Amino acid sequence: MNHDLSASPEHSARLEKLFSKIRHFSDLPRETLVHLASIAHPAHFDAGQVIFIEGEPARQLYLLERGWVKATRMSLDGREQAMIFLQTGEIFGDIAVFSDSAYPGTVAALEDVDVWVIPAEAFMKQVRQDIGLAMAIIHRLSERVQHYIGMVEDLSLRDVEARLANTLLQHAEKHAGQLIIPRRHWTTFDEMAIRLGTVRDVLSRALKKLETEGLLRVEKHQIVLLDPQELAGRGKL
């Protein structure tokens, strides 16, 4: 269930802190951040809850303060394709707001999340008056375009094994001298398959093949990358 929280100086300080962590927003003047804090309100979504639905009018955009969300599109035959996975410090719903269109995908919480909601009309008014904010938004939208260009390249030019290798390398973290991908509670084979644009059985075979060849090791709570260099080679066109 969505729980709106009452505004308070503490909430304003939280939002200013979040803005300072968002790429391209950290250099904005404090007065800009204060104004944005004045038009935003916090909300909470439980794990599994839908935040907005594909085709819904884009009346607001969202700043992700805590947790993970996923944006997906659904085909007529019920097949789900992941568009993007987002975590703390990301903005979503903005593309539809700036194009004055409906939300292009459905966004759902993968775990309990806290967001800040900014009405589209109020945000657009501020953007028109603030060149610094407008440039920050342009930078972020440009990064999103690059993401989707890479996604099209992956889905059209790479096979599942290559897409898997690329995705593992992109999300690897260094821990105790190893490169690992933590297995969050929602990182099931089904979720991974949706991300890669395939089905569970095909993904399982690709993982098993890479494990058999000694490139990675699948553990209960993580995937360990044993040969990142070879994985990088597998991911090339």
Summary of the structure (lengths in Angstrom):
residues: 237
radius of gyration: 19.3
end to end distance: 43.9
largest distance: 57.6
contacts: 678
relative contact order: 0.12
helix: 44%
strand: 25%
